[in-house]
Amino acid sequence: MSADTAAPAALTADAAVVGAGPAGLAAALELARAGLDVLLLDEQAEPGGQYYRRPGPEVLDAVGDHRPEGGRLVARVRAAGVRVLSGHTVWGVDDDRRTLLAASPGGAAVRVRARWVVAATGAYERSVPFPGWQLPGVVTPGLAQHMSAEGVRLGRRAVVAGSGPFLLPVACALLERGVRVVAVAEAGRPYTPGPASLGALRFPARLAELASYAARLARHGVRVHQDTVVARAHGADRVEAVTLTRFSDPERVVARHGVDLLCVGYGFRPQADLPRLLGCAVDRDPATGDTVPRLTPTGRSSVPHVYVVGEAAGAAGAPTALARGRAAALDILASSGRAPDRGERRRLAVHLASLAGFTRLTAALYPAPAELVPALARRLPGPTLVCRCECVTADAVRAAAAAEGGSDVPAVKGGTRAGMGLCQARECGPALEALRAGGPGTGTVPARVPLRPLPLAAVLELADTPGEDV
Ligand SMILES: Cc1cc2nc3c(=O)[nH]c(=O)nc-3n(C[C@H](O)[C@H](O)[C@H](O)COP(=O)(O)OP(=O)(O)OC[C@H]3O[C@@H](n4cnc5c(N)ncnc54)[C@H](O)[C@@H]3O)c2cc1C
């Protein structure tokens, strides 16, 4: 754990940045360099977030650093004077809708008041239930990627499935760890040439990266099935096999593979709970179905002192996260009278626009989650567990959704306890939203305090930790 983890109970700063991934690090660096007092809080033991995930010293010694540029960025952030609070989970917002409530690594209560709040909380992996998804040996691609990077071999024989460009590098990372990847199953048809894929020619570096993954998979004899999804994972005590079917024709079996590792995920969805608690207006993204904060191009939310950056603003990859973090910081500096270089802001805007072009291309090539997730949820067999924490089946959710008032997601949660367990709907949220009846009412899982499980002592202690005005 970092040395700089101990924090007094009430903290103030010019800017509080929540999340030390690429977006939060970039924002914090820019703000601190301009002379602002910046607090950077992250629940992980080390700063870096998902992309620059910093393994502990033993792992670094054993397998090396697969993204050393992340370590260099963290070092620059520290050198700029940012107060880094690792192991600090922001779990809520006080009644003033301004003071952040956090818990230290030891579970002590910490209040944070800042003139600006930058939410850089990243993304969740998008999971969709299927029969057998609760079996040991079934994991998300992000977890498989992280464990592989840390030298852990999660299985001997794997299938990687779901949708999105992330599946290919994950399959390659597994191969590097000596896992025999028998197949990649992609729900869409992104690798079949068509009018949309012509757009890829405008991004030669990305095309070359894709080609290198494809070549590695081909060398290892990995089949890439398109229009294919996981219908069922089989096994008694852990996953032993997987049945893959056509996405466009669920009755058609594509293959059944014996595996001891199944990695399934449908991309990423923004982690926007903190901005919602801070009162930021949100919209439903028509393409992804995700709840996203309403933002200016520089990440300013409807609450003027709150900015949302990186994947929390919409999944778009690490380079965009870095650029969004900087853009928000420059905007904050401009509004605080420390006018940053105009040319710099213009260059950043152009860079962001070019990155947005690639995000649009990706969205055009892979199936839109707003259609994919409900289609998968509709075909779920009744006894499939949707909420693994509270053991609620698809049939139970459907019955609650069909009852009076069932178009309301909170009513479905209340009637079934789905989404009310330890993970607070982080896993089953998209499926719950997709299974509801539609119609009036709240169609999204609400953001609720606490954002993470925390010791009761951290809440009780709050009464003794008065906030300070900023
Ligand atoms: C599991 C997973 C694995 C991924 N692996 C890759 C990969 O290998 N390659 C790739 O290109 N992309 C990967 N991504 C996508 C990745 O999120 C982005 O490319 C990039 O890391 C986004 O940067 P960010 O700063 O927006 O968010 P992140 O890097 O996700 O950083 C967000 C940080 O916020 C912290 N945080 C969130 N909520 C709180 C809270 N309430 N209190 C305190 N701290 C909080 C998190 O601990 C995290 O460190 C992965 C995503 C996930 C979810």
The ligand as a MOL file (V3000), in Angstrom:
LIG
                    3D

  0  0  0     0  0            999 V3000
M  V30 BEGIN CTAB
M  V30 COUNTS 53 58 0 0 0
M  V30 BEGIN ATOM
M  V30 1 C -11.9570 -4.5630 -14.9950 0
M  V30 2 C -11.5060 -3.6520 -16.1170 0
M  V30 3 C -10.3310 -3.9440 -16.7970 0
M  V30 4 C -9.9130 -3.1460 -17.8460 0
M  V30 5 N -8.7460 -3.4650 -18.5050 0
M  V30 6 C -8.3690 -2.7240 -19.5770 0
M  V30 7 C -7.1920 -3.0490 -20.3100 0
M  V30 8 O -6.4660 -3.9840 -19.9630 0
M  V30 9 N -6.8980 -2.3240 -21.4280 0
M  V30 10 C -7.6880 -1.2740 -21.8220 0
M  V30 11 O -7.3950 -0.6480 -22.8460 0
M  V30 12 N -8.7840 -0.9230 -21.1270 0
M  V30 13 C -9.1420 -1.6160 -20.0330 0
M  V30 14 N -10.2750 -1.2850 -19.3350 0
M  V30 15 C -11.0200 -0.1170 -19.7750 0
M  V30 16 C -10.4560 1.0360 -18.9080 0
M  V30 17 O -11.4090 1.3340 -17.9310 0
M  V30 18 C -10.0780 2.3130 -19.6230 0
M  V30 19 O -9.4450 2.1120 -20.8020 0
M  V30 20 C -9.2730 3.2570 -18.7100 0
M  V30 21 O -8.6540 2.6500 -17.6290 0
M  V30 22 C -10.2440 4.2700 -18.2390 0
M  V30 23 O -9.6010 5.1900 -17.4430 0
M  V30 24 P -10.4200 5.9720 -16.3370 0
M  V30 25 O -9.4510 6.8570 -15.6650 0
M  V30 26 O -11.6460 6.5770 -16.8930 0
M  V30 27 O -10.9420 4.8500 -15.3230 0
M  V30 28 P -10.1860 3.7220 -14.5130 0
M  V30 29 O -8.8840 3.4140 -15.0610 0
M  V30 30 O -11.1800 2.6280 -14.3660 0
M  V30 31 O -9.9860 4.3860 -13.0870 0
M  V30 32 C -11.0500 4.6520 -12.2330 0
M  V30 33 C -10.5590 4.5880 -10.8050 0
M  V30 34 O -11.5870 5.0760 -9.9570 0
M  V30 35 C -11.5620 4.3460 -8.7600 0
M  V30 36 N -12.8860 4.4710 -8.1380 0
M  V30 37 C -14.0830 4.1970 -8.6940 0
M  V30 38 N -15.0750 4.4710 -7.8390 0
M  V30 39 C -14.4760 4.9250 -6.7130 0
M  V30 40 C -14.9790 5.3610 -5.4670 0
M  V30 41 N -16.2820 5.4110 -5.2200 0
M  V30 42 N -14.0970 5.7470 -4.5140 0
M  V30 43 C -12.7550 5.7140 -4.7520 0
M  V30 44 N -12.2280 5.3120 -5.9310 0
M  V30 45 C -13.0810 4.9280 -6.8880 0
M  V30 46 C -11.2280 2.9330 -9.2070 0
M  V30 47 O -10.6390 2.2180 -8.1540 0
M  V30 48 C -10.2530 3.1730 -10.3440 0
M  V30 49 O -8.9280 3.1080 -9.8900 0
M  V30 50 C -10.6860 -2.0370 -18.2450 0
M  V30 51 C -11.8620 -1.7360 -17.5390 0
M  V30 52 C -12.2700 -2.5170 -16.4840 0
M  V30 53 C -13.5520 -2.1670 -15.7620 0
M  V30 END ATOM
M  V30 BEGIN BOND
M  V30 1 1 1 2
M  V30 2 1 2 3
M  V30 3 2 2 52
M  V30 4 2 3 4
M  V30 5 1 4 5
M  V30 6 1 4 50
M  V30 7 2 5 6
M  V30 8 1 6 7
M  V30 9 1 6 13
M  V30 10 2 7 8
M  V30 11 1 7 9
M  V30 12 1 9 10
M  V30 13 2 10 11
M  V30 14 1 10 12
M  V30 15 2 12 13
M  V30 16 1 13 14
M  V30 17 1 14 15
M  V30 18 1 14 50
M  V30 19 1 15 16
M  V30 20 1 16 17
M  V30 21 1 16 18
M  V30 22 1 18 19
M  V30 23 1 18 20
M  V30 24 1 20 21
M  V30 25 1 20 22
M  V30 26 1 22 23
M  V30 27 1 23 24
M  V30 28 2 24 25
M  V30 29 1 24 26
M  V30 30 1 24 27
M  V30 31 1 27 28
M  V30 32 2 28 29
M  V30 33 1 28 30
M  V30 34 1 28 31
M  V30 35 1 31 32
M  V30 36 1 32 33
M  V30 37 1 33 34
M  V30 38 1 33 48
M  V30 39 1 34 35
M  V30 40 1 35 36
M  V30 41 1 35 46
M  V30 42 1 36 37
M  V30 43 1 36 45
M  V30 44 2 37 38
M  V30 45 1 38 39
M  V30 46 1 39 40
M  V30 47 2 39 45
M  V30 48 1 40 41
M  V30 49 2 40 42
M  V30 50 1 42 43
M  V30 51 2 43 44
M  V30 52 1 44 45
M  V30 53 1 46 47
M  V30 54 1 46 48
M  V30 55 1 48 49
M  V30 56 2 50 51
M  V30 57 1 51 52
M  V30 58 1 52 53
M  V30 END BOND
M  V30 END CTAB
M  END
